[in-house]
Amino acid sequence: MELKNKKVLVTGGSAGIGKALIRELLAQGVKDFAVIGRSQDKLDALKDEFKEADFILVAGDVSKLADIKRLVETVGEHWGHIDLLINNAGVVSADPLQDMTDEDIINQININLTGLILLTKKALPLLLKSEAAGLMNISSGLGYIAKPFYSVYAATKAGVRHFSEAMRRELIFENIHVMTVYPTATDTDMMTSAKVNEMDSPELVARKSIEGLLNKEINVILGGEEKIKNIATNFNRPLEIDKSVKENYDAYKERTEEHRAM
Ligand SMILES: NC(=O)c1ccc[n+]([C@@H]2O[C@H](COP(=O)([O-])OP(=O)(O)OC[C@H]3O[C@@H](n4cnc5c(N)ncnc54)[C@H](OP(=O)(O)O)[C@@H]3O)[C@@H](O)[C@H]2O)c1
């Protein structure tokens, strides 16, 4: 895929991994970005940070149907098509299930999964108008290996993984490359309240994601060989992962106690 002059829609492009993706794509010759995020201030700051880019900025919430429709209509009016849709916006709330508020359960599902699916549906006619399109969905390592206290978040990210896989097969005769990115702990605002020592940089995640897109990879899994090995173990011998969780249960609980970025 040649990225120069492509039209790219990034959800949650105003911070973290989404913003790093914009920086990486700019370096690859992309100029036109559409970005949705809830905070107008964070969106406006993009124009100062990336002066060479042309932005369509839409203040809105990917879990709200009216905002999704407004976004797609605006992009359609300006560009007439979309070359790359990056479904990146996401939130997290960690807690034992019984302690999690009903709102955090509903909102994680609506933002991370339902909104992503609805936006993909509404954006598809514009993606199909591209000569060579891409659909990049940002899942998480927790979409492969679920961990305690992330039951709802992990469920949404496993949902993204399966949605992506189904869409890849559904669109097999179309000119749309469908891929999924699985970041591990990454140093963004989302992780400020989590107690994690070692994290990837958002720039690394962005670079690997775009490399994956250019190489037509279907899955970009961060976390190195260790993560690939653990995914295989989780699939083939899940009780081994259970055993390790049991041995480290208190540490898991302690690390996630305050983790919330909604
Ligand atoms: N950081 C990690 O360790 C990690 C690991 C694995 C996967 N991921 C995934 O990577 C993606 C990006 O995460 P990040 O770490 O970059 O998060 P982040 O730093 O918190 O940034 C999230 C971005 O999404 C936007 N956003 C959040 N909710 C939204 C909504 N309802 N509608 C529209 N925009 C919304 C935010 O802007 P507003 O707040 O202004 O709306 C912000 O621009 C997420 O899907 C996350 O689950 C992250």
The ligand as a Gaussian input file, in Angstrom:
#p B3LYP/6-31G(d) Opt

LIG

0 1
 N       -1.901000       2.130000      26.438000
 C       -1.909000       0.822000      26.521000
 O       -1.202000       0.233000      27.369000
 C       -2.731000      -0.010000      25.574000
 C       -2.509000      -1.393000      25.540000
 C       -3.281000      -2.171000      24.680000
 C       -4.244000      -1.588000      23.886000
 N       -4.450000      -0.242000      23.945000
 C       -5.505000       0.317000      23.100000
 O       -4.953000       1.304000      22.259000
 C       -5.946000       2.293000      21.951000
 C       -5.392000       3.668000      22.244000
 O       -5.074000       3.726000      23.629000
 P       -4.135000       4.853000      24.258000
 O       -3.301000       4.179000      25.277000
 O       -3.534000       5.680000      23.207000
 O       -5.256000       5.698000      25.052000
 P       -5.283000       7.246000      25.485000
 O       -3.914000       7.774000      25.593000
 O       -6.170000       7.297000      26.688000
 O       -6.008000       7.933000      24.242000
 C       -7.317000       7.561000      23.903000
 C       -7.811000       8.412000      22.756000
 O       -9.144000       7.978000      22.440000
 C      -10.032000       9.077000      22.567000
 N      -11.312000       8.558000      23.045000
 C      -11.562000       7.874000      24.189000
 N      -12.858000       7.578000      24.279000
 C      -13.459000       8.099000      23.187000
 C      -14.789000       8.131000      22.729000
 N      -15.797000       7.604000      23.431000
 N      -15.041000       8.718000      21.536000
 C      -14.039000       9.291000      20.819000
 N      -12.755000       9.293000      21.209000
 C      -12.470000       8.704000      22.385000
 C       -9.346000      10.027000      23.553000
 O       -9.763000      11.369000      23.395000
 P      -10.933000      11.978000      24.363000
 O      -10.633000      11.530000      25.753000
 O      -10.833000      13.448000      24.152000
 O      -12.213000      11.404000      23.850000
 C       -7.902000       9.874000      23.118000
 O       -7.651000      10.646000      21.972000
 C       -7.176000       1.927000      22.812000
 O       -8.082000       1.210000      22.021000
 C       -6.592000       1.029000      23.874000
 O       -7.548000       0.139000      24.392000
 C       -3.716000       0.564000      24.767000

